[in-house]
Amino acid sequence: MAKKWYGAEKKAREERDFIYCVLERVEAKDIMEIIEVVGDKQYKKPVLLDDIQRITAYLKAIVPHKNEEDYLFAYFDKQYENESMDDEWDNLEEAMATLSGFASKKGNDFIEREIFHHFGFLIYTGDRIHDLHQQWLKHEDEKEFAKYLFARVKEKVQASLKDKSLEDLTYNDGKQRPTIQNILLLFNLAHLISDQSSNAYFQFNRFVLEQWSLEHIYAQNSRSVCPTTDKAAMEENQGEIKEWLEEVMKYLEDDKLKKKIITSRKKMGKGGMDCYRV
């Protein structure tokens, strides 16, 4: 038992907590800076606090969440008193094997890539790992689980828009900025899911540890959304923006908004200058 526990903890920490940052939402208070020496230069490097037990992500997956600081300890203490720890260990082993697989970057087919990116997005935007794990246990089929995750992502996008259309959002409005960040992150993930030729996976660990800005995210690939003032860039990248709008439509159920997007794409094809104000 101790060996498997240690192995799961060690694996979750590998590559600057690559797996852990897919399975657990990281807050600013969880990050510290260390000094890294490269040649004769020193750099500040953000890392996750060392005393955070990465195995906690798997424990949270098998224990129903409560708004109590020590709810995990209380749960397992009760299981110990009831002499049911063997069952809990079996549940933990399954969770460690399944979830570490979902959060790794070893899968190369479309379904595995879809699960990785949508799972990480949902965790980042506040879904609890226990709820997602319960859905996996309900389906226990990767295709069905991927469908559930996709539907859940669409649901969150619709809820975050609150009857607004994408063209009504502006990055200069601080209240709308989290919504814009999440939506732009999602479509960055959609690009990576669809681009199977590169087999690249989004680095949630660097995203949260280095607190990437929107500009940093979209500097990683060419599919960016032009800002309101960058008309020249829009003219150069209209084809890419049209593709981005097509990705948007996959996650929306609002027929009126879909019609607006289609209209915008047609205008762009005729040399129009429509641009979403993000």
C-alpha positions, 0 to 999 in steps of 0.5 A, a space after each residue: 500500500 505504501 509503495 503504491 501511495 508513494 508511486 502515485 504521489 511521485 508520478 503526480 509531481 513529475 514534469 512540474 506537477 503536470 498531472 496534478 495541475 490537470 486534476 486539481 485547481 491550483 490557487 495563487 496561495 499554493 504557488 511559491 518562487 524558487 531561484 533557478 541558476 542557468 549558467 551565470 544567470 539567476 531566474 525566478 521560477 514559480 512552483 507548487 508548494 512542496 508540502 502540498 500532498 499531490 495524492 489529495 487529488 485522488 482522495 478528493 475523487 473518492 470522497 463526497 465534498 463537504 465545505 469543511 477543512 478536514 472533511 477528508 480526515 473525518 471521512 477516512 477516520 469514520 471508515 477506519 472505525 467501521 473497518 471498511 478501509 479495504 474497500 476505500 483502498 480499492 476505490 483509491 487504487 481505481 481512482 489513481 489508475 484511471 485519473 492519472 491516465 486521463 491526466 497524462 499526455 500519453 494518449 494519442 487518439 482523439 477521445 483520449 485527447 478530448 478527455 484530457 483537455 475537457 477534464 482539465 478545463 472543467 477542473 480549472 473552471 471549478 468543477 469538483 473532481 469527485 463529481 467528474 469521477 462519479 460520472 466516469 464510474 457511471 459510464 466506464 466507457 471512454 466515448 460516453 465519458 467524453 460525450 458527458 465532458 463535452 456536454 458539461 463544457 457546453 453547459 458551463 460556457 452557456 451559463 457563463 455568457 448569461 444571455 450575452 453574445 460573444 460580440 458583447 464581451 470586452 476584455 477592458 471590462 474587469 467583470 467580464 475578463 474571467 469569462 473571456 479568459 475561460 472561453 479563450 482558453 477553451 478554444 485554445 484547447 479545441 485547437 489542440 484537440 483537433 490538431 492530432 498531427 502535432 500530438 501536443 497537449 495543453 500545459 495546465 501546469 505552466 498555465 496556472 503556475 506561471 499565470 499565463 495571460 491571454 496574450 501568452 496563451 495565444 502566442 503559443 499558436 496562431 489562432 488568436 482573436 484580434 483585439 479591437 485596435 488591431 485592424 491590420 492583424 485582423 486583415 492578415 488573419 481573417 482565415 484563422 479567425 473564421 476557423 476560430 469562429 467555427 470552433 466557437 459554434 461547437 460549444 454553443 446551443 444558442 441558435 441566434 448566436 450561431 446565426 450571428 457567427 455565420 453572418 460574421 464569417 460571410 462578411 469576413 469572406 467578403 472583406 468585412 471587418 467584423 471582430 469580436 471585442 475580446 
